[in-house]
Amino acid sequence: MTDDRPLDPWDRALLDALDQPFVDDDRPGDPLTLDELAERTGISPVLLEMLAREGFLVARSQDPEPRYDPADADAVAAGFELVEAGLPLAELLDLARRTDEAMRPIAAQAVEVFARFVRDSVEATASSEEEAARRLVEAFRRMLPATGRLVGHHFRTLLVAEAHRRLAGEER
């Protein structure tokens, strides 16, 4: 559901920043259609559509059709490395779906925290709409990769701790 209200200049600047390749991506490029992603990965569009339905792939935009970040090709390749190593595709899809279900509310809360503590503060202290827009985009560009590193590190730490627990025969 879209909101038809006009966007503030700083919201427009943030929306434009969100449409750019991820800040920490070392291979930026234009967003890809599903067919282009299939061509880049060598995986059929039908299978990629299934990955998108399960939450493994999340389109960056929907206008006029779903577009994916070029870095999604690496994520898909990583998923298929797991399959090639012996993880059944059905189990990978189940993990993707469960991860998606768990992470969406956390992502929504993170956006709310950004709005409440960063956006509101910048809006209250900026001397102009242009300054507010610049500072918000700057904060977003710093915070997005930092958040990704933080979450990725924590998840890797949890995986290692869980593997250690299981290998040591410890009960939960």
N, C-alpha and C positions, 0 to 999 in steps of 0.2 A: 504494500500500500504506500503510495507516495503522498507527500504533503504538498499542496499547491501554493503554499505561502511563498512570497519572494524571499530569496536568500540574502542574508546580510553579506557585505563584501568579504568579511573574514571567513564566513561559512563557504562562500564561493571559492575563495583561495584554498581552503582546506579540501574542498571537493575536488578541485583541480589537482591538488597534490596527491590525493588518493588515486587519481586516474593515471599517475605516472608509475613507471616501474618501481618496484620496492627499492628503497634507499640503499640497502646493504647488498643488493644484487650486483655481482661483479660482471654480469653480462646483460645489461639492460637492453631493451628493445621494445618494439611496438607489441601491444597485446595480440594474442593469437586466437584465431577461431579454433573450434574443435578440430576441423579438418587440417588446419595448419599444425596444430599440436600433434595430431595423428601422424602427419608427414614427418615432423621433427623427431618423434619418438619411435616410429615404426609400429605403433600399436593402433589397432583398428578404431575408427570413430565410435563404433558400437560399444566396445569395451571401455573407451574413455567416457562415454555417456553414462555407463553403469558406474564408473568410478565417481563421476560427478553426482549421481543420484545418492550414492552412499556417503558423500561428504569428503571423499579423498581429494577431489578437485573442487575448487570454489572459484567461480567466475569472478573476475575483477569488475566487469561491467556487463550489462545486458543489452546495450544499445548499438546496433539494432539486433544483434544476436550475441549470445554469450562469448566473452573474450577472456582469455586466460593469460596469466603472467608468463613470460618466457621461462622463468625459473621453474614453472610447473613441470617442464620437460624433465628437469633433474629429479624432481620429487617422484614423478611417475617411474623414472628409471630406477630410483632407489626402491620403490615398492616392488618392482619386478626383480630386482636383485634378491629381495627377500623370498619371492616366489621361487626363483632359480635355486636358492639355497635350501629349499625344502618346505617353506611355509605355504600351505594350501591357499589358493586364491580366495576361497570362501572365508577362511579365517582372517586373511588380510582385510577383506571387505568388511567383515564383522568388526574388526579392530578399528577400521576407518570410521564406520558408522558410530560406534560407541565413543570414539575420540571426538568426533564432530558434535555429538549430543552433549558431551561433557564440556567441550570448549566454548560452544556458542554463548551460554550464559556468562561465562567468565569474560569472554571478549566484550559482550554487551556491558558488563560491569566496568571493565577497563575503560571503555569509551565514556561511560557516565562519569567515572572518576576524572578522566582528562577534562571533560566539559566542566565539571564542578570546580576543580582545583586549578587547572591551567587556563582554560578558555575564559572562565569568569574573571580570573585574576588579570589576565592580559587585557581583556575588554575594559576592566575598571581602571587600569593604569596607563593604557596607551593614549597618546596625545592625538591620534587620528585613526580613522578606519584603515588607512594604508599601513600605518605602523602596527596596528592590531593584527592585520592580515599577515604581514611579514613575520611578526613574532610568533604567531600561532603556527604558521607553516614551518618555521625554524624549529619550534618545540616538537612538532610532529616528526620532522625529519631526524631529530636526535632521539626521540623516544621510541619510535617504531623499531629500529634495529636493536636498541638496548632491550626492549621488551622481548623481542625474538631471542636474543642471546640468553636472557634471564630464564625464559620459559624452556628453551631448548636445553640449557645446562641443567635445570632442575629435573626435567624429564629423564635425561641421560643418567643423572645421579640416582633417581628412583629406579631406573632399569637395572643399574649395576647393583644397588642395594638389594633389590628383589632377587636378582640372579644369585647373589652371594647367599642370601637367606635360604633360597631353595637348595643350592648346592651343599650348604652346610647342614641341611636337614632341619632347619629351625622352623618352629611353628609360628604362625602369625599371631 
